[in-house]
Amino acid sequence: MTPVALNNIGLTPVVPSPVRPSPSQLHWYLIHAHEDLGVENALQYESPLKRAHYGPDILTRIPDTSLTDLGIPHGDIVCLNDGSNTWYHSPAVKQAMCNTGSAYSTNSDVIR
């Protein structure tokens, strides 16, 4: 059975907050880009993207020129942009974020 959190008086289910962007998401997205999108040097872009505060949640809104200024070739930019929204909104990513415990304060708040 799926865990359900209850409010502090135990009557109403608590709906987890939407997935918040985190620095680790960039790392996992770049692994996905390398393994599944064919971006050979994807992990080399992690440091420049982090310094610019760019993550998979906003990648498609960054002008290509800003990304090329970081040293990312245009072909890789296309692949990274094409895959970022699909990956970021995928059920697997949302499930992984929910499993981190951020939606629940303690194990006693979870009914199995």
C-alpha positions in Angstrom: 0.0 0.0 0.0 1.2 3.5 -0.8 2.2 5.6 2.3 -0.2 8.4 3.1 0.7 11.3 5.4 -2.0 12.7 7.7 -2.2 16.2 9.1 -1.3 16.8 12.8 -4.8 15.8 14.0 -5.0 12.7 11.8 -8.1 13.5 9.8 -7.1 14.8 6.4 -4.5 13.5 4.0 -1.6 15.9 3.5 -0.8 16.5 -0.2 2.9 16.6 -0.8 4.3 19.8 -2.2 5.4 19.9 -5.8 8.9 18.8 -6.6 11.4 21.5 -5.7 14.5 21.9 -7.9 17.6 20.7 -6.1 21.3 20.7 -7.1 21.3 16.9 -7.2 18.7 17.0 -10.0 21.2 18.5 -12.3 23.7 15.7 -11.7 21.0 13.0 -12.3 19.7 14.7 -15.4 23.2 14.9 -16.9 23.7 11.2 -16.2 20.4 10.6 -18.0 21.6 12.9 -20.8 24.8 10.9 -21.2 23.3 7.4 -20.9 19.9 7.9 -22.7 20.2 11.0 -24.9 23.7 10.4 -26.2 25.3 13.6 -24.9 28.8 12.2 -24.5 30.3 14.9 -22.4 27.2 15.7 -20.4 28.9 15.3 -17.0 31.6 17.8 -18.0 28.9 20.5 -18.1 27.8 20.1 -14.5 30.2 22.6 -13.0 29.5 25.4 -15.5 25.8 24.8 -15.3 25.9 24.9 -11.4 27.9 28.1 -11.4 25.2 29.7 -13.6 22.4 28.2 -11.4 20.9 26.4 -14.4 19.1 23.2 -13.8 16.9 20.8 -15.8 13.8 22.7 -14.6 14.7 25.9 -16.5 17.1 24.7 -19.1 14.7 25.3 -22.0 14.3 28.9 -21.0 18.0 29.7 -21.1 19.2 31.3 -24.4 21.4 29.0 -26.5 24.1 31.8 -26.6 24.3 31.7 -22.8 24.9 27.9 -22.9 27.4 28.1 -25.7 29.2 30.8 -23.6 29.6 28.1 -21.0 31.4 25.9 -23.5 28.5 23.6 -24.4 28.4 22.8 -28.2 25.1 23.7 -29.9 24.3 20.1 -30.8 24.5 19.1 -27.1 22.4 22.1 -26.2 19.6 20.9 -28.5 19.8 17.4 -27.0 19.8 18.7 -23.4 16.9 21.1 -24.1 14.8 18.5 -25.9 15.2 16.0 -23.0 15.0 18.2 -20.0 11.3 18.9 -19.7 10.4 15.2 -20.4 12.9 14.1 -17.8 12.0 16.7 -15.2 8.3 16.0 -15.3 8.6 12.2 -15.5 6.9 10.0 -12.9 10.3 8.5 -12.0 11.7 11.8 -11.0 8.7 12.8 -9.0 8.6 9.5 -7.3 12.3 9.7 -6.4 11.8 13.2 -4.9 8.8 12.0 -2.9 10.8 9.0 -1.5 13.4 11.4 0.0 11.1 12.0 2.9 10.7 15.7 2.3 6.9 15.3 2.4 6.8 13.7 5.8 8.3 14.9 9.0 8.7 11.5 10.8 7.9 7.9 10.1 5.1 8.0 12.7 3.2 10.4 10.3 3.0 7.7 7.6 0.3 5.1 7.4 1.2 2.0 5.5 
